[in-house]
Amino acid sequence: MKIEFHGADQGVTGSCHLIECAGTRVLIDCGLYQGGRELDEENALAFGFDAAGIDFVLLTHAHLDHCGRLPLLVKRGFRGAIVTTGASRELLRLVLLDAAQLHEEEARRRARHAGRRAAGAAEPLYTLVDALHTMDFIGVEAHYDTALQLAPGVTATFLDAGHILGSASILLELAEAGTRRRVLFSGDLGNAGRPLLRAPATPPQVDAVVMETTYGDRLHRPLGPSIEELYQAITEAFQRGGNVVIPSFALERAQELLFFLRAGVDSGHLAPTTQVFLDSPMAISITQIYARHPECYQPQARALFLEGRDPFTLPGLHFTRDTAESIALNRLSGGAIIIAGSGMCSGGRVRHHLRHNLDRHNCAIIFVGYAARGTLGRRIIDGAESVTLFGEEIAVRARIHTINGFSAHADQAELLRWQGQTHAGRTFLVHGEPEVMRKFAARLPAGATEMPLLHQQYDL
């Protein structure tokens, strides 16, 4: 039996790991490399294994950097079964369809830019049809803490990872030629103590663990003060007579914001008449999926559903799906909270709202997530005096707030505690930058620690 690493190796995107045991080949995730254009050459490169030879894909969760190359896997010959939780299955469909649309739009843009309109001049990584076809390969639904025998000698158990709705760590119990191994894949681990999803499940003791190190070098700011800062920034903007624009990722962050805004109304921090516009068709659909899975929530949040109170709904909430409705928001002069994608302001409807609010002294722009270098969001956060939007130079006059406390990832202390509970003799570090991995590795207890390179393989 052996393990191979084909993504998120000394990097934070593209998660993809392969286990081979007793003639069965199991892939853990098949994620997209992110950070630049969606048609980056690295996404189109060979996987490092034969797609047609994969028997199962076990999906930890539906973030694009863990699932975004699944349609490409199918295009290249995969005919096995994709296994994931029910909530992840619902989210996966939305995420892949949205990604496919972006790939097609990017292909058309490149064709226009190159002056080549002929068919095939710039092929998308995959299409909407490819994304829909991928859903045909979803196999048996995984339930937390329930063992699934995939094949003789290969059993999988999904454990709640507490990261996003339906997210899981995956335990593989392997047996071949008298040798037995227990290998645990962390997936992305959640930040414990959140008010919505459960904390990550206590991991079992294993022989080897493959774990993420996204925030392996730092501690998170406490959530409570971050929520208070959010309420204060909103209140001050309304007192100035302005709007609040919150760039947000559609999956997880938008739903948490709605939860906190409702809590703010319930607690009196925000007025019951507060007008909130969720201006993202994808975020709206994901919010509806979140409402269908209260079994994933911690007890207090689940109790709201049992009492008939949707924690994502507040009196002044408006869903704006249509383009015309989104455009109409630009006429709002003050007193509105507009949540729109994308979180890094690299695309989506938020750019239009920035165009109409960024140059107004009485408005506020609140960033509640990470913005990568080179993105519009990062330039605004870093203090740019003006930015270019739709060919127009827009002065940055609004109050800019960066609130660091809403991360859905475990921090260093939580990662160390989780790894320590596994008592693993071998630890493979993935999904982190090299320097972060080195700092995290230095804090681990004695034992074999590896930082695999792309396509590196190890015997188990």
Buried (B, 14 or more C-beta within 10 A) or exposed (E): BEBBBBBBBBBBBBBBBBBBBEEBBBBBBBBBBBBEEBBBEBBEEEBBBEBEEBBBBBBBBBBBBBBBBBBBBBBBEBEBBBBBBBBBBBBBBBBBBBBBBBBBEBBBEBBEEEEEEEEEBBBBBBBBEBBBBBBEBBBEBBEBEEEBEBBEBBBBBBBBBBBBBBBBBBBBBBBBEEEEBBBBBBBBBBBBEBBBBBBBBEBBEBBBBBBBBBBBBEEBBEBEEBBBBBBEBBBBBBEBEBBBBBBBBBBBBBBBBBBBBBBBBEEEBBBEEBBBBBBBBBBBBBBEBBBEBBEBBBEEBBEBBEEEEBBBEBEBBEBBBEEEEBEEBEEBEBBBBBBBBBBBBBBBBBBBBBBBBBBBEBBBBBBBBBBBEEBBBBBBBEEBEBBEBEEEEBEBBBBBBBBEBBBBBBBBBBBBBBBEBBBBEBBBBBBBBEEBBBBBBEEBEEEEBBBBEBBBBBEB
